[in-house]
Amino acid sequence: MHLIVAIVGMTGSGKSTAAECLVARGWRHIRFGQVTIDRLREEGREINPENEKQMREQLRRDHGMGAFALLSLPAIEEGLQYGHVVIDGMYSWSEQKILKEAYGERIHVVAVVSSPKTRYSRLENRVHDARKDPQFRMRPLSAEEARRRDHAEIENIEKGGPIAMADFTVVNESAPQDMIDALLAYVQRVTRT
């Protein structure tokens, strides 16, 4: 039976790097944040931190706090037909509850955590290359933009719950390979059961 690993964490913690290491091993990839980018493009709006925040909050007003899980269920189901699925960026406690109800023991939540100082430094030093990243997954943010996003996500969209209640936590303060090794060891354990 195919499994789902949902990667959770604050902006700049290393969620995308964690997800990419599973995708490189043949896992199907679902990025909850892509819903935001797609909706902004559909409306012809510029992709920037403020518009993304507004869209995330609008989707949750329209569909509830579990919006991204609900909107992504068809893609998850499709991915499970072909193999294990990694979800990059499950945000809210409501999303986690929806996915746990839908998939039970098949879903594992992995938190990737880093200090704000580490995350903000990473985000300020990112360089976005639209040719390599047309989906705007890895774009820079100033420390102030990242801090505002942190506060908005904690205060407005229940982001702390999935991080606090993760099945497994990886600290990502040093070399990315250390985080990847810990994640792969966990995934190897759960895919054998």
mmCIF file of the C-alpha atoms, coordinates in Angstrom:
data_MODEL
# 
_entry.id   MODEL 
# 
loop_
_atom_site.group_PDB 
_atom_site.id 
_atom_site.type_symbol 
_atom_site.label_atom_id 
_atom_site.label_alt_id 
_atom_site.label_comp_id 
_atom_site.label_asym_id 
_atom_site.label_entity_id 
_atom_site.label_seq_id 
_atom_site.pdbx_PDB_ins_code 
_atom_site.Cartn_x 
_atom_site.Cartn_y 
_atom_site.Cartn_z 
_atom_site.occupancy 
_atom_site.B_iso_or_equiv 
_atom_site.pdbx_formal_charge 
_atom_site.auth_seq_id 
_atom_site.auth_comp_id 
_atom_site.auth_asym_id 
_atom_site.auth_atom_id 
_atom_site.pdbx_PDB_model_num 
ATOM 1   C CA . MET A 1 1   ? 0.000   0.000  0.000   1.00 0.00 ? 1   MET A CA 1 
ATOM 2   C CA . HIS A 1 2   ? 1.375   3.392  -0.958  1.00 0.00 ? 2   HIS A CA 1 
ATOM 3   C CA . LEU A 1 3   ? 2.067   5.928  1.782   1.00 0.00 ? 3   LEU A CA 1 
ATOM 4   C CA . ILE A 1 4   ? 1.939   9.701  2.086   1.00 0.00 ? 4   ILE A CA 1 
ATOM 5   C CA . VAL A 1 5   ? 4.582   11.810 3.804   1.00 0.00 ? 5   VAL A CA 1 
ATOM 6   C CA . ALA A 1 6   ? 3.442   15.381 4.476   1.00 0.00 ? 6   ALA A CA 1 
ATOM 7   C CA . ILE A 1 7   ? 6.367   17.747 5.042   1.00 0.00 ? 7   ILE A CA 1 
ATOM 8   C CA . VAL A 1 8   ? 5.580   20.634 7.405   1.00 0.00 ? 8   VAL A CA 1 
ATOM 9   C CA . GLY A 1 9   ? 7.661   23.553 8.643   1.00 0.00 ? 9   GLY A CA 1 
ATOM 10  C CA . MET A 1 10  ? 8.031   27.294 8.522   1.00 0.00 ? 10  MET A CA 1 
ATOM 11  C CA . THR A 1 11  ? 9.173   29.157 5.407   1.00 0.00 ? 11  THR A CA 1 
ATOM 12  C CA . GLY A 1 12  ? 12.845  28.492 4.725   1.00 0.00 ? 12  GLY A CA 1 
ATOM 13  C CA . SER A 1 13  ? 13.085  25.466 7.018   1.00 0.00 ? 13  SER A CA 1 
ATOM 14  C CA . GLY A 1 14  ? 13.940  23.083 4.180   1.00 0.00 ? 14  GLY A CA 1 
ATOM 15  C CA . LYS A 1 15  ? 10.567  21.558 3.266   1.00 0.00 ? 15  LYS A CA 1 
ATOM 16  C CA . SER A 1 16  ? 11.201  21.708 -0.478  1.00 0.00 ? 16  SER A CA 1 
ATOM 17  C CA . THR A 1 17  ? 14.664  20.183 -0.110  1.00 0.00 ? 17  THR A CA 1 
ATOM 18  C CA . ALA A 1 18  ? 13.144  17.353 1.942   1.00 0.00 ? 18  ALA A CA 1 
ATOM 19  C CA . ALA A 1 19  ? 10.393  16.797 -0.614  1.00 0.00 ? 19  ALA A CA 1 
ATOM 20  C CA . GLU A 1 20  ? 12.844  16.882 -3.523  1.00 0.00 ? 20  GLU A CA 1 
ATOM 21  C CA . CYS A 1 21  ? 14.932  14.079 -2.018  1.00 0.00 ? 21  CYS A CA 1 
ATOM 22  C CA . LEU A 1 22  ? 11.827  11.844 -2.038  1.00 0.00 ? 22  LEU A CA 1 
ATOM 23  C CA . VAL A 1 23  ? 10.799  12.937 -5.538  1.00 0.00 ? 23  VAL A CA 1 
ATOM 24  C CA . ALA A 1 24  ? 14.295  11.973 -6.716  1.00 0.00 ? 24  ALA A CA 1 
ATOM 25  C CA . ARG A 1 25  ? 13.509  8.481  -5.413  1.00 0.00 ? 25  ARG A CA 1 
ATOM 26  C CA . GLY A 1 26  ? 10.319  8.200  -7.451  1.00 0.00 ? 26  GLY A CA 1 
ATOM 27  C CA . TRP A 1 27  ? 7.729   9.620  -5.058  1.00 0.00 ? 27  TRP A CA 1 
ATOM 28  C CA . ARG A 1 28  ? 4.811   11.605 -6.515  1.00 0.00 ? 28  ARG A CA 1 
ATOM 29  C CA . HIS A 1 29  ? 4.919   15.280 -5.517  1.00 0.00 ? 29  HIS A CA 1 
ATOM 30  C CA . ILE A 1 30  ? 2.003   17.410 -4.338  1.00 0.00 ? 30  ILE A CA 1 
ATOM 31  C CA . ARG A 1 31  ? 2.772   21.002 -3.328  1.00 0.00 ? 31  ARG A CA 1 
ATOM 32  C CA . PHE A 1 32  ? -0.061  22.628 -1.411  1.00 0.00 ? 32  PHE A CA 1 
ATOM 33  C CA . GLY A 1 33  ? 1.399   26.088 -2.070  1.00 0.00 ? 33  GLY A CA 1 
ATOM 34  C CA . GLN A 1 34  ? 1.009   25.527 -5.797  1.00 0.00 ? 34  GLN A CA 1 
ATOM 35  C CA . VAL A 1 35  ? -2.741  26.030 -5.374  1.00 0.00 ? 35  VAL A CA 1 
ATOM 36  C CA . THR A 1 36  ? -2.002  29.632 -4.352  1.00 0.00 ? 36  THR A CA 1 
ATOM 37  C CA . ILE A 1 37  ? 0.290   30.283 -7.322  1.00 0.00 ? 37  ILE A CA 1 
ATOM 38  C CA . ASP A 1 38  ? -2.181  28.714 -9.763  1.00 0.00 ? 38  ASP A CA 1 
ATOM 39  C CA . ARG A 1 39  ? -5.072  30.809 -8.452  1.00 0.00 ? 39  ARG A CA 1 
ATOM 40  C CA . LEU A 1 40  ? -3.053  34.026 -8.673  1.00 0.00 ? 40  LEU A CA 1 
ATOM 41  C CA . ARG A 1 41  ? -2.134  33.234 -12.268 1.00 0.00 ? 41  ARG A CA 1 
ATOM 42  C CA . GLU A 1 42  ? -5.771  32.431 -13.107 1.00 0.00 ? 42  GLU A CA 1 
ATOM 43  C CA . GLU A 1 43  ? -6.731  35.887 -11.808 1.00 0.00 ? 43  GLU A CA 1 
ATOM 44  C CA . GLY A 1 44  ? -3.838  37.576 -13.624 1.00 0.00 ? 44  GLY A CA 1 
ATOM 45  C CA . ARG A 1 45  ? -2.323  38.808 -10.368 1.00 0.00 ? 45  ARG A CA 1 
ATOM 46  C CA . GLU A 1 46  ? 1.371   39.297 -9.720  1.00 0.00 ? 46  GLU A CA 1 
ATOM 47  C CA . ILE A 1 47  ? 3.073   36.560 -7.734  1.00 0.00 ? 47  ILE A CA 1 
ATOM 48  C CA . ASN A 1 48  ? 4.555   38.242 -4.669  1.00 0.00 ? 48  ASN A CA 1 
ATOM 49  C CA . PRO A 1 49  ? 4.456   37.691 -0.893  1.00 0.00 ? 49  PRO A CA 1 
ATOM 50  C CA . GLU A 1 50  ? 1.531   40.066 -0.254  1.00 0.00 ? 50  GLU A CA 1 
ATOM 51  C CA . ASN A 1 51  ? -0.694  38.633 -3.008  1.00 0.00 ? 51  ASN A CA 1 
ATOM 52  C CA . GLU A 1 52  ? 0.169   35.096 -1.933  1.00 0.00 ? 52  GLU A CA 1 
ATOM 53  C CA . LYS A 1 53  ? -0.804  35.888 1.674   1.00 0.00 ? 53  LYS A CA 1 
ATOM 54  C CA . GLN A 1 54  ? -4.090  37.401 0.513   1.00 0.00 ? 54  GLN A CA 1 
ATOM 55  C CA . MET A 1 55  ? -4.848  34.399 -1.714  1.00 0.00 ? 55  MET A CA 1 
ATOM 56  C CA . ARG A 1 56  ? -4.025  31.844 0.991   1.00 0.00 ? 56  ARG A CA 1 
ATOM 57  C CA . GLU A 1 57  ? -6.311  33.624 3.404   1.00 0.00 ? 57  GLU A CA 1 
ATOM 58  C CA . GLN A 1 58  ? -9.058  34.011 0.762   1.00 0.00 ? 58  GLN A CA 1 
ATOM 59  C CA . LEU A 1 59  ? -8.973  30.289 -0.061  1.00 0.00 ? 59  LEU A CA 1 
ATOM 60  C CA . ARG A 1 60  ? -9.340  29.507 3.627   1.00 0.00 ? 60  ARG A CA 1 
ATOM 61  C CA . ARG A 1 61  ? -12.266 31.925 3.964   1.00 0.00 ? 61  ARG A CA 1 
ATOM 62  C CA . ASP A 1 62  ? -13.929 30.272 0.956   1.00 0.00 ? 62  ASP A CA 1 
ATOM 63  C CA . HIS A 1 63  ? -13.178 26.616 1.805   1.00 0.00 ? 63  HIS A CA 1 
ATOM 64  C CA . GLY A 1 64  ? -12.349 26.614 5.531   1.00 0.00 ? 64  GLY A CA 1 
ATOM 65  C CA . MET A 1 65  ? -9.053  26.087 7.287   1.00 0.00 ? 65  MET A CA 1 
ATOM 66  C CA . GLY A 1 66  ? -8.632  22.721 5.555   1.00 0.00 ? 66  GLY A CA 1 
ATOM 67  C CA . ALA A 1 67  ? -8.805  24.362 2.115   1.00 0.00 ? 67  ALA A CA 1 
ATOM 68  C CA . PHE A 1 68  ? -5.526  23.135 0.680   1.00 0.00 ? 68  PHE A CA 1 
ATOM 69  C CA . ALA A 1 69  ? -6.112  19.539 1.761   1.00 0.00 ? 69  ALA A CA 1 
ATOM 70  C CA . LEU A 1 70  ? -9.618  19.588 0.307   1.00 0.00 ? 70  LEU A CA 1 
ATOM 71  C CA . LEU A 1 71  ? -8.476  21.194 -2.947  1.00 0.00 ? 71  LEU A CA 1 
ATOM 72  C CA . SER A 1 72  ? -5.577  18.729 -3.253  1.00 0.00 ? 72  SER A CA 1 
ATOM 73  C CA . LEU A 1 73  ? -7.436  15.455 -2.519  1.00 0.00 ? 73  LEU A CA 1 
ATOM 74  C CA . PRO A 1 74  ? -7.933  14.602 -6.227  1.00 0.00 ? 74  PRO A CA 1 
ATOM 75  C CA . ALA A 1 75  ? -4.215  15.091 -6.934  1.00 0.00 ? 75  ALA A CA 1 
ATOM 76  C CA . ILE A 1 76  ? -3.273  12.994 -3.895  1.00 0.00 ? 76  ILE A CA 1 
ATOM 77  C CA . GLU A 1 77  ? -5.596  10.192 -4.996  1.00 0.00 ? 77  GLU A CA 1 
ATOM 78  C CA . GLU A 1 78  ? -4.138  10.273 -8.489  1.00 0.00 ? 78  GLU A CA 1 
ATOM 79  C CA . GLY A 1 79  ? -0.582  10.193 -7.149  1.00 0.00 ? 79  GLY A CA 1 
ATOM 80  C CA . LEU A 1 80  ? -1.314  7.222  -4.893  1.00 0.00 ? 80  LEU A CA 1 
ATOM 81  C CA . GLN A 1 81  ? -2.313  5.185  -7.941  1.00 0.00 ? 81  GLN A CA 1 
ATOM 82  C CA . TYR A 1 82  ? 1.319   5.283  -9.068  1.00 0.00 ? 82  TYR A CA 1 
ATOM 83  C CA . GLY A 1 83  ? 3.367   5.205  -5.868  1.00 0.00 ? 83  GLY A CA 1 
ATOM 84  C CA . HIS A 1 84  ? 4.162   6.897  -2.577  1.00 0.00 ? 84  HIS A CA 1 
ATOM 85  C CA . VAL A 1 85  ? 3.228   10.588 -2.329  1.00 0.00 ? 85  VAL A CA 1 
ATOM 86  C CA . VAL A 1 86  ? 5.100   13.447 -0.687  1.00 0.00 ? 86  VAL A CA 1 
ATOM 87  C CA . ILE A 1 87  ? 3.150   16.590 0.198   1.00 0.00 ? 87  ILE A CA 1 
ATOM 88  C CA . ASP A 1 88  ? 5.262   19.722 0.412   1.00 0.00 ? 88  ASP A CA 1 
ATOM 89  C CA . GLY A 1 89  ? 3.882   22.335 2.762   1.00 0.00 ? 89  GLY A CA 1 
ATOM 90  C CA . MET A 1 90  ? 0.814   21.109 4.597   1.00 0.00 ? 90  MET A CA 1 
ATOM 91  C CA . TYR A 1 91  ? 0.018   24.171 6.680   1.00 0.00 ? 91  TYR A CA 1 
ATOM 92  C CA . SER A 1 92  ? -2.969  23.960 8.967   1.00 0.00 ? 92  SER A CA 1 
ATOM 93  C CA . TRP A 1 93  ? -4.136  21.695 11.759  1.00 0.00 ? 93  TRP A CA 1 
ATOM 94  C CA . SER A 1 94  ? -7.450  21.381 9.899   1.00 0.00 ? 94  SER A CA 1 
ATOM 95  C CA . GLU A 1 95  ? -5.595  20.128 6.809   1.00 0.00 ? 95  GLU A CA 1 
ATOM 96  C CA . GLN A 1 96  ? -3.807  17.548 8.928   1.00 0.00 ? 96  GLN A CA 1 
ATOM 97  C CA . LYS A 1 97  ? -7.089  16.350 10.438  1.00 0.00 ? 97  LYS A CA 1 
ATOM 98  C CA . ILE A 1 98  ? -8.686  16.044 6.979   1.00 0.00 ? 98  ILE A CA 1 
ATOM 99  C CA . LEU A 1 99  ? -5.762  14.014 5.656   1.00 0.00 ? 99  LEU A CA 1 
ATOM 100 C CA . LYS A 1 100 ? -5.581  11.823 8.784   1.00 0.00 ? 100 LYS A CA 1 
ATOM 101 C CA . GLU A 1 101 ? -9.312  11.137 8.449   1.00 0.00 ? 101 GLU A CA 1 
ATOM 102 C CA . ALA A 1 102 ? -8.968  10.325 4.748   1.00 0.00 ? 102 ALA A CA 1 
ATOM 103 C CA . TYR A 1 103 ? -5.782  8.247  4.939   1.00 0.00 ? 103 TYR A CA 1 
ATOM 104 C CA . GLY A 1 104 ? -5.362  7.112  8.553   1.00 0.00 ? 104 GLY A CA 1 
ATOM 105 C CA . GLU A 1 105 ? -2.098  5.311  9.159   1.00 0.00 ? 105 GLU A CA 1 
ATOM 106 C CA . ARG A 1 106 ? -1.046  5.775  5.532   1.00 0.00 ? 106 ARG A CA 1 
ATOM 107 C CA . ILE A 1 107 ? -0.082  9.401  6.177   1.00 0.00 ? 107 ILE A CA 1 
ATOM 108 C CA . HIS A 1 108 ? 3.026   10.407 8.113   1.00 0.00 ? 108 HIS A CA 1 
ATOM 109 C CA . VAL A 1 109 ? 3.695   14.029 9.055   1.00 0.00 ? 109 VAL A CA 1 
ATOM 110 C CA . VAL A 1 110 ? 7.360   15.064 9.095   1.00 0.00 ? 110 VAL A CA 1 
ATOM 111 C CA . ALA A 1 111 ? 8.331   18.462 10.538  1.00 0.00 ? 111 ALA A CA 1 
ATOM 112 C CA . VAL A 1 112 ? 11.477  20.166 9.270   1.00 0.00 ? 112 VAL A CA 1 
ATOM 113 C CA . VAL A 1 113 ? 12.508  22.806 11.790  1.00 0.00 ? 113 VAL A CA 1 
ATOM 114 C CA . SER A 1 114 ? 15.137  25.544 11.812  1.00 0.00 ? 114 SER A CA 1 
ATOM 115 C CA . SER A 1 115 ? 15.573  28.661 13.912  1.00 0.00 ? 115 SER A CA 1 
ATOM 116 C CA . PRO A 1 116 ? 14.219  31.955 12.556  1.00 0.00 ? 116 PRO A CA 1 
ATOM 117 C CA . LYS A 1 117 ? 17.791  33.283 12.269  1.00 0.00 ? 117 LYS A CA 1 
ATOM 118 C CA . THR A 1 118 ? 18.819  30.331 10.086  1.00 0.00 ? 118 THR A CA 1 
ATOM 119 C CA . ARG A 1 119 ? 15.655  30.458 7.976   1.00 0.00 ? 119 ARG A CA 1 
ATOM 120 C CA . TYR A 1 120 ? 15.800  34.206 7.407   1.00 0.00 ? 120 TYR A CA 1 
ATOM 121 C CA . SER A 1 121 ? 19.433  33.996 6.326   1.00 0.00 ? 121 SER A CA 1 
ATOM 122 C CA . ARG A 1 122 ? 18.578  31.226 3.846   1.00 0.00 ? 122 ARG A CA 1 
ATOM 123 C CA . LEU A 1 123 ? 15.640  33.181 2.463   1.00 0.00 ? 123 LEU A CA 1 
ATOM 124 C CA . GLU A 1 124 ? 17.602  36.422 2.039   1.00 0.00 ? 124 GLU A CA 1 
ATOM 125 C CA . ASN A 1 125 ? 20.344  34.565 0.153   1.00 0.00 ? 125 ASN A CA 1 
ATOM 126 C CA . ARG A 1 126 ? 18.068  32.719 -2.248  1.00 0.00 ? 126 ARG A CA 1 
ATOM 127 C CA . VAL A 1 127 ? 18.215  33.678 -5.897  1.00 0.00 ? 127 VAL A CA 1 
ATOM 128 C CA . HIS A 1 128 ? 15.131  32.905 -7.945  1.00 0.00 ? 128 HIS A CA 1 
ATOM 129 C CA . ASP A 1 129 ? 15.706  31.602 -11.447 1.00 0.00 ? 129 ASP A CA 1 
ATOM 130 C CA . ALA A 1 130 ? 12.350  31.489 -13.274 1.00 0.00 ? 130 ALA A CA 1 
ATOM 131 C CA . ARG A 1 131 ? 13.773  29.068 -15.872 1.00 0.00 ? 131 ARG A CA 1 
ATOM 132 C CA . LYS A 1 132 ? 14.662  26.491 -13.204 1.00 0.00 ? 132 LYS A CA 1 
ATOM 133 C CA . ASP A 1 133 ? 11.742  27.309 -10.891 1.00 0.00 ? 133 ASP A CA 1 
ATOM 134 C CA . PRO A 1 134 ? 8.723   28.454 -12.922 1.00 0.00 ? 134 PRO A CA 1 
ATOM 135 C CA . GLN A 1 135 ? 6.382   27.449 -10.085 1.00 0.00 ? 135 GLN A CA 1 
ATOM 136 C CA . PHE A 1 136 ? 7.991   29.994 -7.697  1.00 0.00 ? 136 PHE A CA 1 
ATOM 137 C CA . ARG A 1 137 ? 8.815   27.339 -5.099  1.00 0.00 ? 137 ARG A CA 1 
ATOM 138 C CA . MET A 1 138 ? 12.191  28.762 -4.087  1.00 0.00 ? 138 MET A CA 1 
ATOM 139 C CA . ARG A 1 139 ? 12.161  32.528 -4.084  1.00 0.00 ? 139 ARG A CA 1 
ATOM 140 C CA . PRO A 1 140 ? 13.934  35.012 -1.850  1.00 0.00 ? 140 PRO A CA 1 
ATOM 141 C CA . LEU A 1 141 ? 12.314  36.936 0.970   1.00 0.00 ? 141 LEU A CA 1 
ATOM 142 C CA . SER A 1 142 ? 13.806  39.657 3.106   1.00 0.00 ? 142 SER A CA 1 
ATOM 143 C CA . ALA A 1 143 ? 14.047  38.924 6.823   1.00 0.00 ? 143 ALA A CA 1 
ATOM 144 C CA . GLU A 1 144 ? 11.170  41.337 7.409   1.00 0.00 ? 144 GLU A CA 1 
ATOM 145 C CA . GLU A 1 145 ? 8.984   39.672 4.734   1.00 0.00 ? 145 GLU A CA 1 
ATOM 146 C CA . ALA A 1 146 ? 9.759   36.259 6.239   1.00 0.00 ? 146 ALA A CA 1 
ATOM 147 C CA . ARG A 1 147 ? 8.998   37.480 9.770   1.00 0.00 ? 147 ARG A CA 1 
ATOM 148 C CA . ARG A 1 148 ? 5.649   38.919 8.643   1.00 0.00 ? 148 ARG A CA 1 
ATOM 149 C CA . ARG A 1 149 ? 4.838   35.655 6.861   1.00 0.00 ? 149 ARG A CA 1 
ATOM 150 C CA . ASP A 1 150 ? 5.762   33.652 9.976   1.00 0.00 ? 150 ASP A CA 1 
ATOM 151 C CA . HIS A 1 151 ? 3.446   35.747 12.123  1.00 0.00 ? 151 HIS A CA 1 
ATOM 152 C CA . ALA A 1 152 ? 0.587   35.585 9.622   1.00 0.00 ? 152 ALA A CA 1 
ATOM 153 C CA . GLU A 1 153 ? 0.900   31.809 9.240   1.00 0.00 ? 153 GLU A CA 1 
ATOM 154 C CA . ILE A 1 154 ? 1.058   31.168 12.982  1.00 0.00 ? 154 ILE A CA 1 
ATOM 155 C CA . GLU A 1 155 ? -1.723  33.613 13.869  1.00 0.00 ? 155 GLU A CA 1 
ATOM 156 C CA . ASN A 1 156 ? -4.080  33.148 10.916  1.00 0.00 ? 156 ASN A CA 1 
ATOM 157 C CA . ILE A 1 157 ? -3.712  29.642 9.522   1.00 0.00 ? 157 ILE A CA 1 
ATOM 158 C CA . GLU A 1 158 ? -2.993  27.200 12.362  1.00 0.00 ? 158 GLU A CA 1 
ATOM 159 C CA . LYS A 1 159 ? 0.510   26.424 11.080  1.00 0.00 ? 159 LYS A CA 1 
ATOM 160 C CA . GLY A 1 160 ? 1.955   25.511 14.482  1.00 0.00 ? 160 GLY A CA 1 
ATOM 161 C CA . GLY A 1 161 ? -0.317  22.499 15.074  1.00 0.00 ? 161 GLY A CA 1 
ATOM 162 C CA . PRO A 1 162 ? 1.084   20.157 12.400  1.00 0.00 ? 162 PRO A CA 1 
ATOM 163 C CA . ILE A 1 163 ? 4.654   21.070 13.365  1.00 0.00 ? 163 ILE A CA 1 
ATOM 164 C CA . ALA A 1 164 ? 3.974   20.392 17.050  1.00 0.00 ? 164 ALA A CA 1 
ATOM 165 C CA . MET A 1 165 ? 2.108   17.129 16.371  1.00 0.00 ? 165 MET A CA 1 
ATOM 166 C CA . ALA A 1 166 ? 4.354   15.696 13.643  1.00 0.00 ? 166 ALA A CA 1 
ATOM 167 C CA . ASP A 1 167 ? 5.095   11.986 13.606  1.00 0.00 ? 167 ASP A CA 1 
ATOM 168 C CA . PHE A 1 168 ? 8.788   12.766 13.130  1.00 0.00 ? 168 PHE A CA 1 
ATOM 169 C CA . THR A 1 169 ? 10.870  15.943 13.488  1.00 0.00 ? 169 THR A CA 1 
ATOM 170 C CA . VAL A 1 170 ? 14.103  16.752 11.666  1.00 0.00 ? 170 VAL A CA 1 
ATOM 171 C CA . VAL A 1 171 ? 16.260  19.660 12.813  1.00 0.00 ? 171 VAL A CA 1 
ATOM 172 C CA . ASN A 1 172 ? 17.789  21.426 9.807   1.00 0.00 ? 172 ASN A CA 1 
ATOM 173 C CA . GLU A 1 173 ? 20.436  23.758 11.221  1.00 0.00 ? 173 GLU A CA 1 
ATOM 174 C CA . SER A 1 174 ? 23.536  22.329 9.543   1.00 0.00 ? 174 SER A CA 1 
ATOM 175 C CA . ALA A 1 175 ? 24.336  20.739 6.201   1.00 0.00 ? 175 ALA A CA 1 
ATOM 176 C CA . PRO A 1 176 ? 21.254  19.830 4.116   1.00 0.00 ? 176 PRO A CA 1 
ATOM 177 C CA . GLN A 1 177 ? 22.576  16.282 3.765   1.00 0.00 ? 177 GLN A CA 1 
ATOM 178 C CA . ASP A 1 178 ? 22.195  15.741 7.533   1.00 0.00 ? 178 ASP A CA 1 
ATOM 179 C CA . MET A 1 179 ? 18.487  16.563 7.275   1.00 0.00 ? 179 MET A CA 1 
ATOM 180 C CA . ILE A 1 180 ? 18.098  14.388 4.175   1.00 0.00 ? 180 ILE A CA 1 
ATOM 181 C CA . ASP A 1 181 ? 19.819  11.428 5.847   1.00 0.00 ? 181 ASP A CA 1 
ATOM 182 C CA . ALA A 1 182 ? 17.520  11.655 8.878   1.00 0.00 ? 182 ALA A CA 1 
ATOM 183 C CA . LEU A 1 183 ? 14.422  11.923 6.666   1.00 0.00 ? 183 LEU A CA 1 
ATOM 184 C CA . LEU A 1 184 ? 15.456  8.970  4.505   1.00 0.00 ? 184 LEU A CA 1 
ATOM 185 C CA . ALA A 1 185 ? 16.123  6.820  7.574   1.00 0.00 ? 185 ALA A CA 1 
ATOM 186 C CA . TYR A 1 186 ? 12.616  7.585  8.863   1.00 0.00 ? 186 TYR A CA 1 
ATOM 187 C CA . VAL A 1 187 ? 10.987  6.954  5.476   1.00 0.00 ? 187 VAL A CA 1 
ATOM 188 C CA . GLN A 1 188 ? 12.818  3.668  5.126   1.00 0.00 ? 188 GLN A CA 1 
ATOM 189 C CA . ARG A 1 189 ? 11.414  2.560  8.516   1.00 0.00 ? 189 ARG A CA 1 
ATOM 190 C CA . VAL A 1 190 ? 7.809   3.483  7.731   1.00 0.00 ? 190 VAL A CA 1 
ATOM 191 C CA . THR A 1 191 ? 7.749   2.094  4.206   1.00 0.00 ? 191 THR A CA 1 
ATOM 192 C CA . ARG A 1 192 ? 8.871   -1.313 5.516   1.00 0.00 ? 192 ARG A CA 1 
ATOM 193 C CA . THR A 1 193 ? 5.982   -1.659 7.970   1.00 0.00 ? 193 THR A CA 1 
# 
